[in-house]
Amino acid sequence: MPFIELAALAEMQRVPGFHGRFIHTENVTFSYWRIEKNALLPSHRHPHEQITVVIEGKLELTVDGETRVLERGQNGSGPPTIAVIPPNGEHGGKALTGCVVIDVFYPVREDYRSVAR
């Protein structure tokens, strides 16, 4: 199945205010998040590599003690700043606005597979 309609996938709330749709391949998990304004992502770590891209809105993200506001380029337009979170890197954040965010995880997030296939 080379094409997937995101709207057809169930949306699951993994953390309060974080609503995700998940696609799993043999090696990676792709997550499409709709995040409510002021939603908090508690600081945590996991063994997966993670790449985070903000498509809409502003997300304040702290990775291993360094904090940045991620958004689509300067002033919300243009190419986004991308966060690359290493395995076991401590990270957490807050949605400064409503956001749309894409995360890619390697290897597959089995804990996310359990909520959506």
N, C-alpha and C positions, 0 to 999 in steps of 0.2 A: 504494500500500500504506500506508494510514493507521495501521495498528497493527503493532508489531513486538515479538516476544517476545525479550527480552534473552537468555534462556537458550538460544535457538536460534542466537545469534551465536557465532562462534568467539572464544575468549579468547586474547589474544596478550600475551606479556610483552615490553614495549617497553624497560623498564629493569629490572634485577634486583629482584624483589619487587613490581613494579607490573604487575598483570594487568588488561588492558583489553578492553572490548568497544566497538565504534565504529559509530556511525550517521552517515551523511553525507547531507546534503540539498544542494540547489543552492548554498546560501550558508554553512552552518555544519557543524561536526563536533561531535557529542555523544559524550562519552567517559564510560563507566561503569567505574570502577577498583575493584578489590579489591587492597588494599595490605597487604603483610605488615608486622608489627611490626618496627621498626628499619630498614626499607628506606630507602635514601637516594636522593633525587632531586638529582643534581648540578646546581649552578648553571648556568643556561643562559638563552638568549633566543631569540625567534623573532618574525617579523613579524606574528603573529596576535594579536588581542585575545583574552583568556582570562578566563572567569569560573569560579571554583572554589568548590564547595559541599561540605562534609563532611556526609555523611548519618549515618555511624557512626564512632566512634573519635575520635582526636586526631591532628592533623597540624600539625607545626611548619612554618611557611612563611615564607620571607624574600623580600620583593619590594622591589627597589631599595633594599636596606639596612635595611628595617624588618621586624622579626620578630614574628609573632603565632602563637598556637596556635589553630587553627581546630577547632571542634567544634559539635555541636548545642546552641546556646545555652549559658547558664551552667550548669556542672556536667553537661553532656551532655544536657540536655533543653530543649525550646523551640526557637524559630527560630535557625538557625545564623548565624554571622558568615560573610560572603561576601567572598572576595578578588577584586578586579577588577584584572587585570594588563594594563597597556597594551602596545601593540605595541612590541617590542624591550625590554620591561622585564626586567631580570635577576631571576631567581627560582630557588629551589631549596628543598629541605626534607627533613624526616625524619618518618616515621610513628612517633609515640610509642606508639601501640597499633596493633593491626590496624584498618584503616580501609575504609570505602566512601566513595568520592569521585566527584562528578560534575564534569566540566569541559566547558565549551562554548567552542568556538573560532570566530572569524570572521577571515578567510574560512576555507574548508574546509582542513583539514590534509591536503594531498595525500600527505605522507609516511605518514600513518595510513591513507589510502585504499588504499595498496599492500598492507596486511596484512589488510584486511577490507573487504568491500563491503556 
